[in-house]
Amino acid sequence: MSIFNNRRLTNQTFKLDIERMQRGWYSDKYFENISIMLNTLHEQGYTFQAESPRFTTEHNQHYRGFPMGDIEVEMQWFNRRKPATLIGGVDKALAMLYHCAGYPNEDGTFTRTWQELEIEAVQDGVFTHYNGDSTNVEPVLKVRGPYRYFAMLETPTLGILSRVSRIATNVYNTLVAARGKQVLFFPARFDVHEVQAADGYAYDLAVQRYNMDYGAKVRSLVSTDAQGDWWGGDGGGTVPHAVIACFLGNTTEAMLQFAATQPPHVPRIALVDFNNDSVGTSLAVAKAMFERYQDLKAAGHNHEADKFRLFGVRLDTSGNMRDIALDPIGDPKLDFGVNPRLVVMVRKALNSAWEQWG
């Protein structure tokens, strides 16, 4: 449940591997081992006959004979990232507790014990703070109850909270630095596909939190449909270098055919560095798209004309190359790759391009 919509996400969204999670498949082995130990001690009726080095004699007498297999604890999950963390992943952690807290039976079945636990949790989208003092923390999640019921879930619950919160925090900080500019979430190619849904959700949380804090209207832009799975978004983006290669390096023709075959709501963003001439390619694509738009408008084909609206251009010059529009000045940061000089030059060229159109 996020602070933005108060809607609880369930396992219908997460599709947990419940059976194997109940068996400890996704847990660090020592958690599985102590879970087995505590469940076995419970079945054997073991009672504590030793002493605690931290207790007084009176307290030790109180706990002598205590059934340690049923020891009840309060476990807290909290961040240790200074100064603050944007929290996400709480609903999935709760889904893990709901479906997988409990204990196995001899006949191979599993007894769920969610209802015997006392659980407190913050909502996705809140910030928790940490100043370096581990005695002064803001818990994200608290669980109270017999430890044997949920000992094995520490690994996966920490995993989802850590990953989603880390990505959400990083994206939020990026949005603050970008000062309201659109930021495309484009990490899918650098990680396994199984994490896309959670990562995209973390990104969207950050966008919503940024908009709330700064009164902005930044849109969530993800590159794959999977990244929008948890929040109803769709993937988008530009065209890849590969399609321009398929059109023998003719970026203009590739963009015209891309525009003709995609529905109007798909942004037409031209990738303009394929031939290392970002200014020339940008101007050529803009002119060709506008001419096709005008022709279709004049013929009364308004729907088709809308397909040829150029949304923008994308520069992706390799960091070891210099665009032909730039004269070298001896500073690699201002000569090579996508740099401020090149961006300004392309922007100025597009701003005045219409002056050359008949």
N, C-alpha and C positions, 0 to 999 in steps of 0.2 A: 504494500500500500504506500503510495507516494503522497507527499503533501500537496501535490498538484491536482490529483483527481480522486484521492481517497478510495481508490479501487484496488482490492486485493488480487494479486496474481496468484494462481493456483498451479497445481501440477498439470492441469490441462495445457498450460503454457510451457512449463518447464520440462515435462516428459522425463522425469527422473527414472533412473534404472533402480527401481525400488528394491527388488528382490536381492540384487547384489549389494546394494548399499546397506541393507539390513544385515548382511553377512560380513560386512567390514571390508568389502572389496576395494573401496575407495579410501580406506582409513590407514593411517600409519600403523604398522604392525603392533607397536607396543600398546596402542589403544585397544586393538582387538584382543591382545593377550590379557590386559587387565579386565576387559569386559568378561572374558571367559572365566578369569579367576574369581571375580565378584559373583557371577552367576553360579559358579560351582560352590563357593562358600555359602551362598544363600541356600542352595539345595541341600548342602551337608549340615546346615544348622550351626555353622561355626560361630563362636563368640570370642571376643577379644579378651585375652588373659594376660597381656603384657602391660607396659606402662609407656606413657608419652613423656619424653624428656622436657616437654614444654609445659606440662601440667603440674599443678600442685598435687600433693598427696590426696587432698579431698576430691579434686577433679578426677584423678586416676581411679579412685575407688568408684566414682560415679560411672565411669565408662568401662570398668571391668565387667565382662559378660555381655558387652554390647555386640549385636549382630552386624559385624562389619560388611557382610555381603549386602546389607540394606542401608549402608551409610547414605545419609541425605546431605547434599551440598548445595551451595549457590555458586554457579559458574557464571563468570562475566566475560563478555567479548568487548574489547575496547581498542581504539586506535592509538598508535604511538608515533604518529606523524605530526611534527610541529609545523605551523601552529594549529592547523585545523584540517579536517578531512570531510569531504562531501560524501555522505553515506549512501550506499546502494547495495542491493543484493539481499536485503532483509527478508523479503517475501520468499525467496528461494531457500534461505536458511530455515525459515519457519516451515516450509513445505517438507524439508528434510526431517525436521523434528516431528512433524505431524504424521508422516508416513513411516518413519524408520526408527523412532524412539521405541524401545521395548526390549524383548528378550526372545531367544529361540527356544522352541520346545523339542523334546526328544523325538517327536513324530515328524519333525521337519517343518512344522508350521511356525508362525511367528506371532507373538502376542504384542500388540501395539499398546503403548501406555501413555500416549500424548495427554489423555485426560487427567492423568495423575501428576502432571508437571505444572508448576506455576511459572508462567513466562511473561516477561516484559520486553518490549522492543520499541525502538524509535521507528519513524517512518523514513522510507527512502526520500532523499532530497534535503534532509537536514544536515547541518554542520555539527560535528562534535569537535571539541578543542583539547589540545594537549600541550602542556608547558614544560615537559621533561620530567615532571614529578610523578612517578608511578603510583604514588599514594593519593594522587588527585586526578582521577580520570572520569570521563563521561561514558558510561557503558552504552554500547549499541544494543546489546542483547543480554538479558539475564534469564537463567533457567534454574529453578529450584526443584529438587526432588531426588529420588534414589539415583546415585551416580551411574549404577550399572545400566540404567535405562538409556542413557545418552552418551556414555563415555566414547563410543566409537564414532560419534558424529562430530567430534571436534575438528578433525581434518577437513571434511567437506564443507562444513559451515564456515570455518575460518577461510577456506579457499575462495568461496563465492563472495563473502564479504570483503576480503582483501582485494580481489581482482576488480570487482565492480567499483568499489570505493576508490581504489587507486586511479583507475581510468577516469572516473567521473571528476575527481579532483584535478587531475592533469588537464583534462579538457576544459574545465572551468577556468583554470589559471591561464590557459591559452586564449580563451575567449576574452578574458579581462585584458590580456596583452594586445589582442586584436582590436579592441575598442569598438565592438559592434559589427565588425566585418563578418560575413559568412565564412564558416570554416567547414570544409568537407571532411568527413570522417573516412579515411582511406587506408586503414591498416590491414585489410583482410589478407593481402598477399604475403604478409610477414608472419602469419601464425596459422595454426591448424583451423580448419573450417568450423570445428565444433564450438569454438568460443565466440563466433560472430554474433549470435543473438544476445548474449550477456554483454558483450563489448558495445554493441550498438545501443543497448538499453542504457548503459552507463553514460554514453555520449549524449543521449537525449535528456537524461536527468540533468546533466551539466548545462545543456542549452536552456532547459526550462528554469533552472535555478538562476542562471545568468540573467535571463529575461525578467525574472521576478525581482532580482536585486537591483538591476540597472534600468528598469522600465523600458527594455529593448524589445524588439520583435525579430530576433534572429531565428531563422528557420533551421530545423534539423535536416542535414544533408548527409546521407549515408550512401555507400557505394554498392551494397548488396541488399537484396530483399531480406536475407536472413538477419541482417543487422536491425531491421525494423520489425522483426517478428513479435517482440514482447510489447511493443507500443503502437503497432499499426502503421509503420512507415514503409516506404518503398525505396529501393535502391535507385541511384541516378549517377550521372557523371558525364564525362566528355566522350570522345572516341579514342581508341588506343592507336598507338603507332602502327600496330599490326595491320589495321584496316587500310591505312594510307599506303603501306607497303603492298597490300593486295591490289591497290589501284595504281601501282607502279610509281608511287611517289607523288601522285597528283592529288594534293590535299583538297583543292577546290572541287574536283569531281567527286571525291569521296564524301565530302560534306553535302553536296547536292543530293547524292543518292541516299545518304543517311537521312537527310531531312525528308525526302520523298517517301521513305518507307516507315517512318516513325509517327505515332500519333502526335498531335500538336502540343500536348502537355509535357512531352519530353524535351528538356532544355537542349537547344542546339549550341553546343560549345565546341568551337574548332580548336584542334591541337595544331599549333602553327610552327613548330620548330623542326619538323621532319627534314626539311631541306636547308636548315640552318639560316633561314631568312625569315625571321618572325615578322618583321614589318611588311615585307613584300607579300608574304602568304596571308597575313591578316587582311591586307587591303584587297587582295584578289578574292578571298572568300567572301568578305563583306559585300563587295560589288556584285559578285555572281548571285549571292543569296538575295540581295535587294532587287536585282533585275528580274529574277524568277518570281519574286513576290509581286512586283509591279505588273508583270505580264498576266499572272493569274487573277489579280484584282481587276485588271482591265477587262478580262474575259468573264468576270462575274463569279469566279470560282473562289469565293471567300474562304471556305474551309481549307481548300488546298493551299491557298496563299498563306494561311496562318502557319503552315508547316515550314515556311522559309523565313521565319523570324530568327535572326541570329542573336542568341542570348549573350554570348561573350566569346572570348578567345582564351586559350590556355597556353602559357609558355612553359616548356619543360626542357630547355637547353641543358645538355650534359655539363657537369661541373668542370670538365676538362676541355670544353670547346668554347670558342668565341663566335658569336653571331656576326654575320657579315655586315650588319648595320653599324657595328661598333669599331671605331679606331682604337687600337691598344694604347693604354696610358701607363702600363707597367704595374698596375695593382690587380692581382689575380681576382680579388673580391669584386672589382668593378669592371673586369674584362671578361671573365668566364662565367658560364652557366647563366641562370636567371638572376639578374642583378638589377639594382635600381635604375641604372642608365638605360638598360634595355626596356624595362617596364615603362619608363617615362616616354621613351621614344615610340613604342608601340601605341601607347595611349594618345599621344599627340597626333600620330598619323591617323588613327581611327577618328579622332575628334574632327579632323578637317577633311576626311575622305570624301564626304558628300560634295565638296566643292569641285571635284573632278568628274562627277557623274553628270552625264548629259540628261 
